[in-house]
Amino acid sequence: MFAILLSKGMDPFYQNIASFPTAVFTFVLAICILYWLFAVLGVVDLDILDVDFDTGSEANALAGVMLKFGLNGVPVTIIVSFLALFGWLLSYYCVHYLSPYIPQGLFRVLFGLMILVAAFLVAVMITAMIVKLLRPFFQKMEQQTIKRMLGQTAVVRTSKVNNVFGEAFLNDGGAGLILKVRSYDDKVFAKGDKVVLLEYLEAENVYHVISEQDFNA
């Protein structure tokens, strides 16, 4: 196996994956492969790249772009991995078959830019089709996760939790989960207080919580 990878016959392959624009996708794909290796070992979470789209205008803009192209409903890490894989395959074969006919210099740079954009756009379309097939599976998993977390105890991690603000940390046996939580009425919890997840509000992606003492009572 290693003898084949190190043979002279592999030189064109290495040249292609290290040349522009394939090198861009090669780098991203290599990061994705490392991530999945760490994920298998349990070092990182599946949703490590997922962002809270309610935190700012930049996040909302990103969410809008992803929704427009149908890149939503599954972990961002999976979306990025598919984009990198298909972008890499498309750019690799374009470079492999077309580069010999493109002269060096400015034309080669312009050719590379065109391939980079085209490969990315086609990768987005292919990824969107795959995400559409995977979305129901992840939605079902999310519902099961929500049901499993209700009734569990979390610890307030922000300075306070009230009916409009707050986060809590839930020890799930792994790296843990940071959840957006809200209290009922005018109840206020301080950092370090133990609260129980009582209700999930899907529209706001938050959990209503009560104190552990009230729950046990």
C-alpha positions as CSV (number, residue, x, y, z in Angstrom):
1,M,0.0,0.0,0.0
2,F,2.7,2.5,1.0
3,A,4.9,1.4,-1.8
4,I,2.1,2.4,-4.3
5,L,1.6,5.8,-2.6
6,L,5.4,6.5,-2.8
7,S,5.9,5.2,-6.4
8,K,6.7,7.5,-9.3
9,G,3.4,6.7,-10.9
10,M,1.7,8.7,-8.1
11,D,3.6,11.9,-9.0
12,P,0.9,13.3,-11.3
13,F,-1.7,12.7,-8.6
14,Y,0.3,14.6,-6.0
15,Q,0.9,17.4,-8.5
16,N,-2.8,17.8,-9.2
17,I,-3.9,17.8,-5.6
18,A,-1.2,20.4,-4.7
19,S,-1.9,22.7,-7.6
20,F,-4.4,25.6,-7.7
21,P,-7.4,25.4,-7.3
22,T,-7.5,21.7,-6.2
23,A,-5.1,22.6,-3.4
24,V,-7.8,24.7,-1.7
25,F,-10.2,21.8,-1.5
26,T,-7.3,19.4,-0.6
27,F,-6.6,21.6,2.4
28,V,-10.2,21.7,3.6
29,L,-10.7,18.0,2.9
30,A,-7.6,17.1,4.9
31,I,-9.0,19.1,7.9
32,C,-12.3,17.3,7.5
33,I,-10.6,13.9,7.5
34,L,-8.6,14.8,10.7
35,Y,-11.9,16.0,12.3
36,W,-13.7,12.7,11.6
37,L,-10.7,10.8,12.9
38,F,-10.9,12.8,16.2
39,A,-14.7,12.4,16.2
40,V,-14.4,8.6,16.0
41,L,-12.0,8.8,19.0
42,G,-14.6,10.9,20.9
43,V,-12.3,13.9,21.1
44,V,-14.7,16.3,19.4
45,D,-18.5,16.6,19.0
46,L,-20.4,16.1,15.8
47,D,-21.8,19.7,16.0
48,I,-18.5,21.4,16.8
49,L,-19.0,23.9,13.9
50,D,-22.7,24.6,14.5
51,V,-23.4,28.2,15.4
52,D,-26.2,30.0,17.2
53,F,-27.8,32.0,14.4
54,D,-29.4,34.3,16.9
55,T,-26.1,35.8,18.1
56,G,-25.6,38.5,15.5
57,S,-26.2,39.9,12.0
58,E,-23.3,37.9,10.5
59,A,-24.7,34.7,11.8
60,N,-28.1,35.6,10.5
61,A,-26.6,36.3,7.1
62,L,-24.9,32.9,7.1
63,A,-28.1,31.2,8.1
64,G,-29.9,32.9,5.3
65,V,-27.4,31.8,2.7
66,M,-27.4,28.2,4.0
67,L,-31.2,28.2,3.9
68,K,-31.3,29.6,0.4
69,F,-29.2,26.7,-0.9
70,G,-30.9,24.1,1.3
71,L,-27.8,23.5,3.5
72,N,-29.7,23.2,6.8
73,G,-31.1,20.6,9.0
74,V,-27.9,18.5,9.5
75,P,-24.7,19.3,11.4
76,V,-22.5,21.9,9.7
77,T,-19.5,19.5,9.9
78,I,-21.3,17.1,7.6
79,I,-22.2,19.8,5.1
80,V,-18.6,21.1,5.0
81,S,-17.3,17.6,4.6
82,F,-19.5,17.0,1.6
83,L,-18.7,20.4,0.1
84,A,-14.9,19.7,0.4
85,L,-15.2,16.1,-1.0
86,F,-17.3,17.0,-4.1
87,G,-15.4,20.3,-4.7
88,W,-12.1,18.3,-4.5
89,L,-13.3,15.6,-6.9
90,L,-14.6,18.1,-9.5
91,S,-11.6,20.4,-9.4
92,Y,-9.2,17.5,-9.5
93,Y,-10.6,16.0,-12.6
94,C,-10.9,19.4,-14.3
95,V,-7.3,20.2,-13.6
96,H,-6.2,16.7,-14.6
97,Y,-7.9,16.7,-18.0
98,L,-7.9,20.4,-18.9
99,S,-4.8,21.9,-17.5
100,P,-2.5,20.5,-20.2
101,Y,-4.3,22.7,-22.7
102,I,-4.1,25.9,-20.7
103,P,-0.9,28.0,-21.1
104,Q,1.1,29.1,-18.1
105,G,0.8,32.5,-16.6
106,L,-2.3,34.7,-16.4
107,F,-4.5,32.3,-18.3
108,R,-3.7,29.5,-16.0
109,V,-4.6,31.7,-12.9
110,L,-7.9,32.7,-14.5
111,F,-8.6,29.1,-15.4
112,G,-8.0,28.1,-11.8
113,L,-10.3,30.8,-10.5
114,M,-13.1,29.6,-12.9
115,I,-12.6,26.0,-11.8
116,L,-12.6,27.0,-8.1
117,V,-15.9,28.8,-8.4
118,A,-17.6,26.3,-10.7
119,A,-16.5,23.3,-8.6
120,F,-17.8,25.0,-5.4
121,L,-21.2,25.8,-6.9
122,V,-21.7,22.3,-8.3
123,A,-20.6,20.9,-5.0
124,V,-23.2,23.1,-3.2
125,M,-25.9,21.7,-5.5
126,I,-24.9,18.1,-5.0
127,T,-24.5,18.6,-1.2
128,A,-28.0,20.2,-1.1
129,M,-29.5,17.1,-2.7
130,I,-27.8,14.8,-0.2
131,V,-28.7,17.0,2.8
132,K,-32.4,16.8,1.7
133,L,-32.2,13.0,2.0
134,L,-30.4,13.2,5.4
135,R,-32.6,15.9,7.0
136,P,-35.5,13.7,8.1
137,F,-33.1,11.4,9.9
138,F,-31.4,14.2,11.8
139,Q,-34.7,15.8,12.7
140,K,-35.9,12.5,14.2
141,M,-32.6,12.2,16.1
142,E,-33.1,15.8,17.4
143,Q,-36.6,15.1,18.7
144,Q,-35.4,12.0,20.5
145,T,-32.5,14.0,22.0
146,I,-34.9,16.7,23.2
147,K,-37.2,14.2,24.9
148,R,-34.2,12.5,26.6
149,M,-32.9,15.8,28.0
150,L,-36.2,17.0,29.5
151,G,-36.2,16.4,33.2
152,Q,-32.4,16.5,33.5
153,T,-30.4,18.8,35.7
154,A,-28.1,21.5,34.2
155,V,-25.9,24.2,35.8
156,V,-26.3,27.9,35.0
157,R,-23.2,29.1,33.2
158,T,-24.1,32.7,32.5
159,S,-24.2,35.5,35.1
160,K,-27.9,34.9,35.4
161,V,-30.9,33.2,33.9
162,N,-34.2,35.0,33.6
163,N,-37.2,34.9,31.2
164,V,-35.3,36.5,28.3
165,F,-31.6,35.5,28.8
166,G,-29.4,32.7,30.0
167,E,-27.4,29.6,29.2
168,A,-26.9,26.4,31.2
169,F,-24.4,23.5,30.9
170,L,-25.7,20.0,30.7
171,N,-23.3,17.1,31.4
172,D,-24.4,14.5,28.9
173,G,-21.6,12.0,29.6
174,G,-19.4,13.4,26.8
175,A,-18.1,16.9,26.1
176,G,-21.3,18.4,27.5
177,L,-24.0,20.6,26.0
178,I,-24.5,24.4,26.3
179,L,-28.2,25.1,26.1
180,K,-30.2,28.4,25.9
181,V,-32.5,28.4,28.9
182,R,-35.2,30.7,30.2
183,S,-37.0,30.9,33.5
184,Y,-40.7,31.1,34.1
185,D,-42.2,34.5,34.9
186,D,-39.8,36.8,36.9
187,K,-37.7,34.0,38.4
188,V,-34.0,34.7,38.3
189,F,-31.2,32.1,38.7
190,A,-27.5,32.9,39.4
191,K,-24.4,31.4,37.9
192,G,-23.8,27.9,39.4
193,D,-27.5,27.3,40.3
194,K,-28.8,23.9,39.4
195,V,-31.9,24.0,37.1
196,V,-34.1,21.3,35.6
197,L,-35.1,21.3,31.9
198,L,-38.8,21.3,31.9
199,E,-40.0,22.3,28.5
200,Y,-38.6,22.9,25.0
201,L,-39.7,25.8,22.9
202,E,-38.9,24.8,19.3
203,A,-39.6,28.2,17.7
204,E,-37.1,29.9,20.0
205,N,-34.7,26.9,20.5
206,V,-34.7,27.4,24.2
207,Y,-35.6,25.4,27.3
208,H,-37.8,26.5,30.1
209,V,-36.3,25.6,33.5
210,I,-37.2,25.6,37.1
211,S,-34.9,25.1,40.2
212,E,-33.9,21.7,41.1
213,Q,-35.4,22.2,44.5
214,D,-38.8,23.1,43.0
215,F,-38.6,20.1,40.7
216,N,-37.9,17.7,43.5
217,A,-40.7,19.1,45.6
